[in-house]
Amino acid sequence: MCFGPIDVQYDYAAIKRDLTKEKIAMRKPNLWRYLELLPISDKKNIVDLQPGFTPLKKAGNLARELGLRAIYLKDDTVNPSYSFKDRPAAVAVSKACEFGLSAVGCASTGNLAGATAAHAAKAALPCYIFIPKGLEESKVLSSEVYGAQLVEVDGTYDDANRVANLMANKYKWGLVNINLRPYYTEGSKTLAYEIAEQLGWSLPDRIIIPMGSGALLCSIHKGLGELNLLGWAKGKVKLCGSQPIGCAPISNAYATGGDIIPVETPASLVRSLAIGDPASGAEALKYIRETGGFADAPDDKEVIEGQKLLARTEGIFAEPAGGVAIATLKRRAASGEIGRDETVVVLITGNGLKTPEVLYGQFKKKVRAKASLEDVEKKLKLQD
Ligand SMILES: *Cc1c(COP(=O)(O)O)cnc(C)c1O
């Protein structure tokens, strides 16, 4: 089933004439401030959980530790369902309402599940979610809570995606990452707009992006292209992708200079990025090469270290995908590929509280003490 164009088109000349930076600045701080650049025809169809316009935080402590100067974190852990996936889900579920569909859903590695379920709840639509086996328990719970019907498919994400597709065709459901995919990818563009706006309508030298299917990286590329086209923020940005080494089909292809070879059995604790056969992989690879970026693949240990480093230096608890991006920042700063004076934005795409289990046992044990000053001092070894 196909609901619309493969790629959404806009009348940029009209947008440039009618929409100004000043107008945008006066609107509410969420992604609907860029409505003219989103594929929703009628405002009344918007399913509004107010996602987006998340903080862009200058990361002084982290930069200092890595020997860099201008690191910014785009903190999408604070979206309504705690990941950047609220952006694509907001646009796709709103579009499903515009089409008058009777049910929505998705295939998901975890975060899209929560985002779609939350938006379906707000839209009062039934929601069917297909997930692979072995997702983190708290992530599954954070979709179920919104009243969605989950289907755990006996297999990988690619298997879940395949069966979701069959169900969508038969029952005419709008699945946000399948038959609503052109609208889904539009939602993530808003990250590029926000980064530019929050940097005073300028662009960074580089953006580090965790990759699963590669869709997020492609959306950032589209958003940056539109900013240039509209004349709102000019410049070339190196797009740098990162995948966990246990499931890195895009990064492997970058390293070999060849085509993408799907990974049959993903083996990584970074479940949100465990997509063996990435739907937007070839396109993402093309943009990485064209912009002069790179693709990287840290291992699980580096990912955990990345999560801990981010939390310890900047007070942000990210899920493993955030650890992937930070691990890459660290590796490529150490190798000198990221220059000391570059302005780098790192996308922190999901919240660590959804996947606490990956960090169990990682920290020094708490001390146990009686409720007395003396005992606490003793246990903390604070007496002279
Ligand atoms: C989905 C997701 C990504 C990016 O995935 P793409 O499929 O490449 O768009 C990054 N981080 C997190 C936490 C995600 O859930």
Ligand as a Chemical Component Dictionary entry (heavy atoms), coordinates in Angstrom:
data_LIG
# 
_chem_comp.id                   LIG 
_chem_comp.type                 NON-POLYMER 
_chem_comp.pdbx_formal_charge   0 
_chem_comp.three_letter_code    LIG 
# 
loop_
_chem_comp_atom.comp_id 
_chem_comp_atom.atom_id 
_chem_comp_atom.alt_atom_id 
_chem_comp_atom.type_symbol 
_chem_comp_atom.charge 
_chem_comp_atom.model_Cartn_x 
_chem_comp_atom.model_Cartn_y 
_chem_comp_atom.model_Cartn_z 
_chem_comp_atom.pdbx_ordinal 
LIG C1 C1 C 0 16.370 4.976 15.606 1  
LIG C2 C2 C 0 17.509 5.519 16.380 2  
LIG C3 C3 C 0 18.641 6.114 15.771 3  
LIG C4 C4 C 0 18.845 6.253 14.282 4  
LIG O1 O1 O 0 18.293 5.286 13.540 5  
LIG P1 P1 P 0 18.071 5.370 11.948 6  
LIG O2 O2 O 0 17.358 4.116 11.682 7  
LIG O3 O3 O 0 19.445 5.422 11.357 8  
LIG O4 O4 O 0 17.304 6.587 11.648 9  
LIG C5 C5 C 0 19.601 6.659 16.603 10 
LIG N1 N1 N 0 19.501 6.614 17.933 11 
LIG C6 C6 C 0 18.449 6.059 18.555 12 
LIG C7 C7 C 0 18.405 6.057 20.037 13 
LIG C8 C8 C 0 17.418 5.501 17.803 14 
LIG O5 O5 O 0 16.370 4.961 18.438 15 
# 
loop_
_chem_comp_bond.comp_id 
_chem_comp_bond.atom_id_1 
_chem_comp_bond.atom_id_2 
_chem_comp_bond.value_order 
_chem_comp_bond.pdbx_ordinal 
LIG C1 C2 SING 1  
LIG C2 C3 SING 2  
LIG C2 C8 DOUB 3  
LIG C3 C4 SING 4  
LIG C3 C5 DOUB 5  
LIG C4 O1 SING 6  
LIG O1 P1 SING 7  
LIG P1 O2 DOUB 8  
LIG P1 O3 SING 9  
LIG P1 O4 SING 10 
LIG C5 N1 SING 11 
LIG N1 C6 DOUB 12 
LIG C6 C7 SING 13 
LIG C6 C8 SING 14 
LIG C8 O5 SING 15 
# 
